[in-house]
């Protein structure tokens, strides 16, 4: 077995244990320093963001795929996070930019407190609410949160958030002409002095030097590219990293088929949408490219940059490890049904969403109707209850209605059957009151239990919400019409149209899907995509 194959086996096998609630395990934890060293020697990009390599002879830290000459083994130290390397006194490599690596796939997989904490920190919760707010969202004492996160990552929540702020500041410094004082506060720093000190410590340059060296750099005192102050909502252009391959075309088609007029559109290879961020509305524009996703953000408040980037990543499942998923579905969980689909489509992703509450409400709109009908219902709901943008951008005119607004709506006035209208307003009330939480740090099992207790929310809706709103890689929809039709065409379940036949097929599908744990969400997308191709 080759070294890279061994790495895949370690990751996939340990991840399966995590999905089955084993205590404290992760794919990264199973990688000892010798395997990490071999990953560095082979320049394996799949490990970028999974761990970081610090070099004692130079004082820098890198991603595993850094193109520089591999240092001596005795001079290498390995860290689980960029923050831990920074805490140990190492600065980021200017050549491979380890702080810009894709996120570790571990944090979407894990459902324990540390996994939930990492998802919330990535969304900017520590910057907005401090460690106290993070602990409150997790339901733990601050001391316990610090202890557990530090034990796993080698750095506490504040240090991890600080590393993230430094990355945000670098992006704004290099790609915009905003004054450095504005960048400091937009990135989440408490003072300009803290901003300057962090940039010097992490990147070994001053903010001014960082700007001068960036792709859009300019000498100090030179005029801005567009002259004067930047216009309101000036787009920020970013490149979002991912682990190859990626099936960008299918993902755009999937999102485009469900795009609600006024809120979303897919045109000329780009997905664009409005969203409500912690400090105001924004417009996201995403286009998969070779090696990265081209991202443009129009933000009413620049403090939302961190949250916007993370939500884009979650939407497109950019932190996934597609080789581990494909390898498991085609080898470890081999069967004649899914194996060929996985091998033929190694870049398949499981799209999430930018707003868990919005996705949940849209899931109710899609109950027992076609995708096209759900879009039409969504458009009517947006026109009646959505918040108009102060600066519309072409067909993007509204933000999807907030849960509180729909909770106060008269069910009789909603454009849908009364039973579904009551389900929608009941769900909206649970979201608005905080009874149901669908943020990145939500407890998935608890959220599903709350959903199933609400009137009009059944297993299909709860599992769909779990798969997309909570980015659960192991959700399955055994009663889904598309899943059953695809499996029937593949000869894996008995065909049938009556309730009894559908019930038998759903039970057979659920039993078959046990072979696909812990990647059943990806199996669902393979089956849906197979049906899409057959019905073209």
ZAMARGU-4260 file (C-alpha; in steps of 0.2 Angstrom, whole numbers, plus 5000, padded with zeros to 4 digits):
<rodrens>
0) 5000/5000/5000 | 5007/5017/4995 | 5010/5031/5008 | 4996/5041/5002 | 4984/5026/5002
5) 4989/5023/5020 | 4985/5042/5024 | 4968/5039/5016 | 4965/5023/5026 | 4969/5032/5042
10) 4957/5047/5039 | 4942/5037/5033 | 4943/5023/5046 | 4945/5035/5061 | 4931/5047/5054
15) 4919/5032/5054 | 4923/5030/5072 | 4918/5048/5075 | 4901/5047/5067 | 4897/5032/5079
20) 4901/5043/5094 | 4917/5035/5099 | 4927/5046/5112 | 4939/5058/5106 | 4945/5052/5089
25) 4949/5061/5073 | 4958/5057/5057 | 4971/5070/5062 | 4974/5062/5079 | 4978/5045/5071
30) 4992/5053/5060 | 5008/5052/5070 | 5023/5063/5067 | 5031/5051/5055 | 5015/5050/5044
35) 5015/5069/5045 | 5033/5070/5039 | 5029/5058/5025 | 5015/5070/5019 | 5027/5084/5020
40) 5040/5075/5009 | 5027/5070/4996 | 5020/5088/4996 | 5002/5081/4998 | 4990/5095/4996
45) 4976/5085/5004 | 4983/5088/5021 | 4983/5107/5019 | 4973/5114/5034 | 4973/5097/5042
50) 4990/5101/5051 | 5004/5113/5050 | 5023/5111/5049 | 5034/5123/5059 | 5053/5124/5056
55) 5064/5128/5071 | 5079/5133/5060 | 5069/5147/5051 | 5055/5151/5063 | 5042/5149/5050
60) 5027/5137/5048 | 5020/5130/5032 | 5006/5120/5025 | 5011/5102/5020 | 5012/5105/5002
65) 5024/5120/5003 | 5035/5120/4988 | 5050/5124/4998 | 5064/5111/5000 | 5058/5099/5014
70) 5068/5104/5030 | 5077/5091/5041 | 5066/5080/5051 | 5075/5085/5067 | 5070/5104/5063
75) 5051/5100/5060 | 5037/5102/5073 | 5019/5098/5069 | 5004/5108/5075 | 4985/5105/5074
80) 4981/5123/5070 | 4989/5139/5063 | 4985/5147/5080 | 4996/5134/5089 | 5011/5137/5078
85) 5009/5156/5080 | 5007/5154/5099 | 5024/5144/5099 | 5032/5159/5091 | 5032/5154/5072
90) 5027/5166/5058 | 5017/5161/5042 | 5027/5156/5027 | 5026/5170/5014 | 5028/5157/5000
95) 5014/5144/5004 | 5003/5156/5015 | 4997/5142/5027 | 4984/5154/5035 | 4975/5153/5018
100) 4974/5134/5018 | 4957/5125/5016 | 4949/5122/5033 | 4951/5104/5041 | 4937/5092/5036
105) 4937/5086/5054 | 4926/5100/5060 | 4911/5097/5050 | 4912/5078/5054 | 4914/5080/5072
110) 4898/5082/5083 | 4906/5084/5099 | 4909/5101/5109 | 4926/5104/5101 | 4919/5102/5083
115) 4904/5113/5087 | 4916/5126/5095 | 4927/5126/5079 | 4912/5129/5068 | 4907/5144/5079
120) 4924/5151/5080 | 4926/5150/5061 | 4909/5160/5060 | 4916/5174/5070 | 4907/5171/5087
125) 4922/5174/5097 | 4925/5191/5088 | 4907/5196/5091 | 4903/5189/5108 | 4919/5184/5116
130) 4923/5167/5124 | 4909/5170/5136 | 4897/5170/5121 | 4905/5155/5113 | 4903/5145/5130
135) 4885/5151/5131 | 4881/5145/5114 | 4889/5128/5118 | 4881/5126/5135 | 4898/5124/5144
140) 4908/5134/5156 | 4921/5145/5149 | 4935/5136/5158 | 4930/5119/5151 | 4928/5126/5133
145) 4946/5133/5135 | 4953/5117/5142 | 4945/5106/5129 | 4949/5116/5114 | 4967/5119/5119
150) 4970/5101/5123 | 4964/5096/5105 | 4971/5111/5095 | 4986/5117/5105 | 4978/5134/5106
155) 4963/5141/5115 | 4948/5150/5107 | 4955/5167/5109 | 4971/5162/5100 | 4962/5153/5086
160) 4951/5168/5084 | 4966/5179/5083 | 4974/5169/5069 | 4958/5171/5060 | 4957/5190/5062
165) 4975/5190/5056 | 4970/5181/5040 | 4955/5193/5037 | 4966/5208/5040 | 4978/5201/5027
170) 4965/5199/5014 | 4958/5216/5017 | 4975/5224/5017 | 4981/5216/5001 | 4965/5216/4991
175) 4956/5233/4995 | 4962/5251/4997 | 4953/5254/5013 | 4963/5264/5026 | 4972/5252/5038
180) 4963/5260/5053 | 4946/5254/5045 | 4954/5237/5041 | 4959/5234/5059 | 4941/5236/5066
185) 4933/5227/5051 | 4944/5212/5055 | 4939/5212/5073 | 4954/5219/5082 | 4950/5230/5097
190) 4963/5243/5093 | 4975/5249/5080 | 4989/5245/5091 | 4983/5226/5093 | 4981/5225/5074
195) 4999/5232/5071 | 5007/5220/5084 | 4997/5205/5077 | 5002/5208/5059 | 5020/5210/5064
200) 5020/5194/5074 | 5011/5183/5062 | 5018/5189/5045 | 5034/5197/5051 | 5030/5213/5041
205) 5021/5229/5045 | 5003/5232/5038 | 5010/5245/5026 | 5023/5232/5020 | 5010/5219/5018
210) 4999/5231/5007 | 5014/5236/4997 | 5018/5217/4994 | 5001/5212/4990 | 4994/5209/4972
215) 4985/5225/4973 | 4999/5234/4982 | 5003/5252/4980 | 5016/5264/4987 | 5011/5273/5003
220) 5003/5290/4998 | 4998/5284/4980 | 4980/5287/4975 | 4967/5273/4976 | 4963/5264/4961
225) 4945/5271/4960 | 4950/5288/4967 | 4944/5295/4983 | 4935/5284/4996 | 4928/5267/4991
230) 4910/5267/4985 | 4897/5259/4997 | 4897/5240/4995 | 4913/5240/4985 | 4915/5221/4980
235) 4928/5212/4989 | 4937/5199/4978 | 4943/5183/4986 | 4950/5166/4981 | 4942/5152/4992
240) 4954/5136/4993 | 4947/5119/4992 | 4954/5101/4991 | 4952/5095/4973 | 4943/5088/4964
245) 4926/5098/4964 | 4911/5095/4953 | 4907/5114/4952 | 4896/5112/4937 | 4884/5100/4945
250) 4884/5111/4961 | 4879/5126/4952 | 4865/5116/4943 | 4859/5110/4960 | 4858/5128/4967
255) 4851/5135/4952 | 4837/5123/4951 | 4832/5129/4968 | 4836/5147/4967 | 4822/5158/4973
260) 4819/5174/4962 | 4823/5190/4971 | 4836/5181/4983 | 4846/5170/4971 | 4852/5168/4953
265) 4864/5157/4943 | 4870/5165/4928 | 4885/5163/4917 | 4893/5151/4928 | 4891/5161/4944
270) 4879/5158/4959 | 4874/5175/4967 | 4862/5177/4982 | 4858/5189/4996 | 4859/5185/5014
275) 4857/5193/5031 | 4874/5193/5041 | 4877/5197/5059 | 4879/5216/5056 | 4868/5218/5040
280) 4864/5212/5023 | 4876/5206/5010 | 4877/5199/4992 | 4888/5184/4989 | 4894/5179/4971
285) 4903/5162/4969 | 4911/5154/4953 | 4921/5138/4954 | 4937/5139/4945 | 4953/5128/4943
290) 4960/5126/4960 | 4949/5139/4969 | 4932/5147/4970 | 4931/5165/4964 | 4921/5174/4977
295) 4915/5192/4977 | 4907/5200/4992 | 4896/5215/4994 | 4895/5219/5012 | 4885/5233/5021
300) 4897/5231/5036 | 4915/5225/5033 | 4915/5216/5051 | 4904/5203/5042 | 4919/5197/5031
305) 4924/5182/5042 | 4906/5176/5043 | 4902/5178/5025 | 4918/5169/5019 | 4914/5154/5031
310) 4896/5153/5025 | 4902/5153/5007 | 4913/5138/5012 | 4899/5129/5021 | 4887/5132/5006
315) 4899/5124/4994 | 4906/5111/5006 | 4924/5118/5002 | 4932/5110/5018 | 4927/5092/5013
320) 4940/5079/5009 | 4933/5072/4992 | 4946/5058/4991 | 4942/5051/5008 | 4924/5051/5004
325) 4926/5044/4987 | 4938/5031/4993 | 4927/5025/5007 | 4911/5024/4996 | 4920/5015/4982
330) 4931/5004/4992 | 4928/5002/5011 | 4909/5003/5008 | 4910/4995/4991 | 4894/4989/4983
335) 4888/4988/4965 | 4876/5002/4968 | 4886/5017/4974 | 4904/5012/4970 | 4903/5015/4952
340) 4894/5032/4955 | 4907/5038/4967 | 4922/5032/4956 | 4914/5042/4941 | 4911/5058/4951
345) 4926/5060/4963 | 4922/5078/4966 | 4904/5077/4972 | 4900/5088/4986 | 4886/5090/4999
350) 4881/5108/4998 | 4876/5116/5014 | 4868/5133/5016 | 4872/5151/5021 | 4858/5152/5034
355) 4851/5137/5044 | 4835/5146/5048 | 4831/5150/5030 | 4835/5133/5024 | 4823/5125/5037
360) 4809/5137/5032 | 4812/5132/5013 | 4812/5114/5017 | 4794/5116/5023 | 4790/5125/5007
365) 4796/5110/4998 | 4786/5097/5007 | 4776/5086/4994 | 4779/5098/4980 | 4791/5098/4965
370) 4807/5109/4966 | 4799/5121/4953 | 4784/5123/4964 | 4794/5126/4980 | 4803/5140/4970
375) 4787/5148/4965 | 4781/5148/4983 | 4797/5155/4989 | 4796/5169/4977 | 4779/5174/4983
380) 4785/5173/5001 | 4800/5184/4998 | 4789/5197/4989 | 4777/5198/5003 | 4788/5196/5018
385) 4806/5198/5013 | 4816/5213/5018 | 4820/5224/5002 | 4839/5228/4999 | 4843/5247/5001
390) 4854/5244/4985 | 4846/5231/4974 | 4858/5222/4962 | 4849/5217/4946 | 4837/5203/4950
395) 4843/5202/4968 | 4831/5213/4977 | 4827/5205/4994 | 4833/5196/5009 | 4824/5180/5013
400) 4810/5183/5026 | 4817/5182/5044 | 4809/5169/5056 | 4802/5182/5067 | 4792/5190/5052
405) 4785/5173/5047 | 4781/5168/5065 | 4769/5183/5066 | 4761/5180/5049 | 4743/5175/5047
410) 4743/5156/5041 | 4728/5160/5031 | 4737/5173/5021 | 4751/5162/5016 | 4751/5155/4998
415) 4750/5136/5003 | 4738/5123/5011 | 4733/5127/5029 | 4742/5112/5036 | 4759/5117/5028
420) 4756/5136/5033 | 4754/5131/5051 | 4770/5120/5050 | 4779/5135/5043 | 4773/5147/5056
425) 4776/5135/5070 | 4794/5132/5064 | 4797/5150/5062 | 4791/5153/5080 | 4803/5140/5087
430) 4817/5148/5077 | 4813/5165/5083 | 4811/5161/5101 | 4827/5151/5102 | 4819/5135/5106
435) 4827/5128/5090 | 4844/5133/5085 | 4852/5129/5068 | 4868/5139/5069 | 4885/5131/5065
440) 4887/5125/5083 | 4870/5117/5085 | 4869/5100/5093 | 4863/5090/5078 | 4854/5076/5088
445) 4845/5089/5099 | 4840/5100/5084 | 4833/5085/5075 | 4823/5080/5091 | 4816/5098/5092
450) 4811/5098/5074 | 4802/5081/5075 | 4792/5087/5090 | 4785/5102/5079 | 4768/5100/5070
455) 4770/5096/5052 | 4789/5091/5053 | 4792/5073/5048 | 4808/5063/5046 | 4811/5069/5028
460) 4811/5087/5033 | 4821/5085/5048 | 4835/5074/5039 | 4835/5087/5025 | 4838/5101/5037
465) 4851/5091/5046 | 4860/5088/5029 | 4860/5105/5023 | 4857/5118/5037 | 4869/5109/5049
470) 4881/5102/5036 | 4880/5084/5043 | 4889/5073/5031 | 4879/5057/5037 | 4861/5062/5035
475) 4850/5051/5024 | 4833/5052/5016 | 4826/5035/5014 | 4809/5040/5009 | 4814/5054/4997
480) 4806/5051/4980 | 4822/5055/4970 | 4833/5043/4981 | 4820/5029/4979 | 4818/5032/4960
485) 4837/5032/4958 | 4839/5016/4968 | 4825/5008/4958 | 4833/5012/4942 | 4849/5005/4948
490) 4840/4989/4953 | 4844/4991/4972 | 4826/4993/4979 | 4810/4986/4972 | 4800/4999/4961
495) 4783/5004/4966 | 4771/5018/4967 | 4758/5014/4981 | 4761/5018/4999 | 4765/5000/5004
500) 4777/4998/4990 | 4786/5015/4994 | 4787/5009/5012 | 4796/4993/5007 | 4807/5002/4996
505) 4811/5015/5009 | 4816/5002/5022 | 4827/4993/5009 | 4835/5010/5005 | 4839/5013/5024
510) 4846/4996/5026 | 4857/4998/5011 | 4863/5015/5016 | 4871/5008/5032 | 4885/5003/5021
515) 4888/5021/5017 | 4890/5028/5034 | 4898/5040/5038 | 4895/5048/5021 | 4877/5046/5018
520) 4874/5064/5013 | 4886/5062/4999 | 4877/5046/4994 | 4861/5056/4993 | 4869/5068/4981
525) 4876/5054/4970 | 4859/5047/4969 | 4851/5064/4965 | 4864/5068/4952 | 4862/5051/4944
530) 4843/5054/4942 | 4847/5072/4935 | 4858/5065/4922 | 4845/5051/4917 | 4831/5064/4916
535) 4840/5076/4905
</rodrens>
